[in-house]
Amino acid sequence: MRPLIPTTLALAALGLAAGTAHAFVPAGEDLVYEVDGEAFEGYLATAEGESRGTVLIIHDWDGLDDYERRRADMLAEQGYDAFAADLYGQGNRPQEIEKKRSETARLYEDRERMRTLTLAGLAEARQRGAAEAAVVMGYCFGGAVALELARSEEAEAVHGYASFHGGLATPEGQSWPEDVGPILIAHGGADSAIPMSDVATLAEELEAAEATYEIQVYSGAPHAFTVFGIDAYQERADQKSWAAFLDLLEEAL
């Protein structure tokens, strides 16, 4: 059984619940690592007590920032090693919309690089002492990355995947392997960026692959509904999706 830490209390303890003004103080550490001679900077939060497994977190289009650090710390409190990987490069944290688009486009157009950097983050976490058994999850752009890795079958000892308000479309030429999963899809019913038609298509693809999956759709939740401190944040959807993710971890690890 997972530790019984109510989601609302866990968020409040970290100063994350909507409307709080507490300064975030990371409990983990930023780590610089190299991939093919390029420098990247991830964030590692180690489990409190004996590790129950590792969670690899893939950032949204902002790049790795305090949002992913906070989520990593929350997972460490639940007994998991958590590593937030960097897919952009050390110091590359875009602020302007066009720059964010260009950074994600660079990786969408080079799927091999996307997968290589994701796997490198997982390898770095394990090299730093994180548990071998892992689940990969991501937010927005990071959700699409998690599903990309799931389809590839390139990851070893990864036992589950999760996407929070992430891109769901399967690229042309790709398909779902029959032994993938379990997979959690957390989607906002009012998401104007990722249409419900993508949700339906993904469900059909996963059914055809006989995958183990769960798709949760939260009424009224817009795109980026889990991101603290922005207008799109919806506490109800955030708490329900987080609880569903903890259930996935319980099942997979």
Protein Blocks (a to p, Z undefined) as FASTA:
>chain_A
ZZdddfklmmmmnopaghiabdcddfbdcddddeehiacdddddddehjdfbdcdddddf
kopafklmmmmmmmmmnopacddddfkbghiacfbfklmmmmmmmmmmmmmlmmmmmmmm
mmmmmmnopafbdcdddehjlmmmmmmmmmnomaghiabdcdehiafbdcehiacdfkgc
cddddddfklckbcfklmmmmmmmmmmnopacdddddehiaehklbghiaklcfklmmmm
mmmmmmmmmmmZZ
